[in-house]
Amino acid sequence: MGYKMIKIENDCSCCERCGNCGAKRVPHVYCDGCGAEVSGDSKLIRIVGANDDAWLCEDCLAEWVESVTVTTYAADLVREMHAEDV
């Protein structure tokens, strides 16, 4: 599996002067949902799909869960069940 949310970027601003500061190939991590860069201590959650996987930040995960689920109250389910029996 490829890690599309990790991009190697050049953070160097001094190599013309110093030669090699070690910041030319720095990994940066991005949310696959919103594309925002996330810090090293941020939680990413893997969503496994049929064709592709995605690593989402907590905000995007909440939006994804909201988009694929239905929320209701237990009392409403009971009323629905009784309405179907009639």
C-alpha positions as CSV (number, residue, x, y, z in Angstrom):
1,M,0.0,0.0,0.0
2,G,1.3,3.4,-0.9
3,Y,1.3,6.2,1.7
4,K,-0.1,9.1,-0.4
5,M,-0.5,11.2,2.7
6,I,3.2,11.4,3.2
7,K,5.1,13.8,1.0
8,I,8.8,14.4,1.0
9,E,9.5,18.1,0.8
10,N,12.5,20.4,0.7
11,D,12.5,22.5,3.9
12,C,16.0,23.8,3.3
13,S,16.7,27.5,3.0
14,C,20.4,27.4,3.5
15,C,22.0,24.7,1.4
16,E,23.5,27.2,-1.0
17,R,25.5,28.4,1.9
18,C,26.1,25.3,4.1
19,G,26.1,22.5,1.6
20,N,23.8,20.0,3.4
21,C,21.7,20.9,6.4
22,G,19.6,17.7,6.3
23,A,16.4,19.5,5.6
24,K,16.2,18.7,1.8
25,R,14.1,15.6,2.2
26,V,11.7,16.0,5.1
27,P,8.6,13.9,5.4
28,H,5.3,15.9,5.8
29,V,2.0,14.2,6.6
30,Y,-1.3,15.3,5.2
31,C,-4.9,14.2,5.7
32,D,-6.3,12.4,2.6
33,G,-9.7,14.0,3.3
34,C,-9.0,17.7,3.6
35,G,-5.4,17.8,2.5
36,A,-4.3,19.7,5.6
37,E,-0.8,19.1,7.0
38,V,-1.0,17.3,10.3
39,S,1.6,17.5,13.1
40,G,3.5,14.5,14.3
41,D,1.4,14.0,17.4
42,S,-1.9,14.2,15.4
43,K,-4.0,11.1,15.2
44,L,-4.8,9.7,11.7
45,I,-7.4,7.0,11.2
46,R,-7.2,4.5,8.3
47,I,-10.4,4.0,6.3
48,V,-10.1,0.8,4.3
49,G,-12.1,1.0,1.0
50,A,-12.8,-1.5,-1.8
51,N,-10.5,0.3,-4.2
52,D,-8.4,2.6,-2.1
53,D,-7.5,3.4,1.5
54,A,-7.6,6.8,3.1
55,W,-5.9,8.2,6.2
56,L,-8.2,10.9,7.8
57,C,-7.7,13.4,10.5
58,E,-10.2,13.3,13.4
59,D,-12.4,16.1,11.8
60,C,-12.6,14.4,8.5
61,L,-13.3,11.0,10.2
62,A,-16.3,12.6,12.0
63,E,-17.6,14.0,8.7
64,W,-17.1,10.6,7.0
65,V,-18.9,8.7,9.9
66,E,-21.8,11.2,9.7
67,S,-22.1,10.7,5.9
68,V,-22.3,6.8,6.1
69,T,-24.4,6.4,9.2
70,V,-27.9,7.1,10.4
71,T,-28.6,8.3,13.9
72,T,-31.9,7.8,15.7
73,Y,-33.4,7.4,19.1
74,A,-34.4,4.0,20.5
75,A,-37.9,5.3,21.2
76,D,-38.2,6.2,17.5
77,L,-37.2,2.6,16.5
78,V,-39.8,1.1,18.8
79,R,-42.5,3.4,17.3
80,E,-41.4,2.4,13.8
81,M,-41.6,-1.3,14.7
82,H,-45.1,-0.9,16.2
83,A,-46.3,1.1,13.1
84,E,-45.1,-1.7,10.8
85,D,-47.1,-4.3,12.9
86,V,-50.3,-2.4,12.4
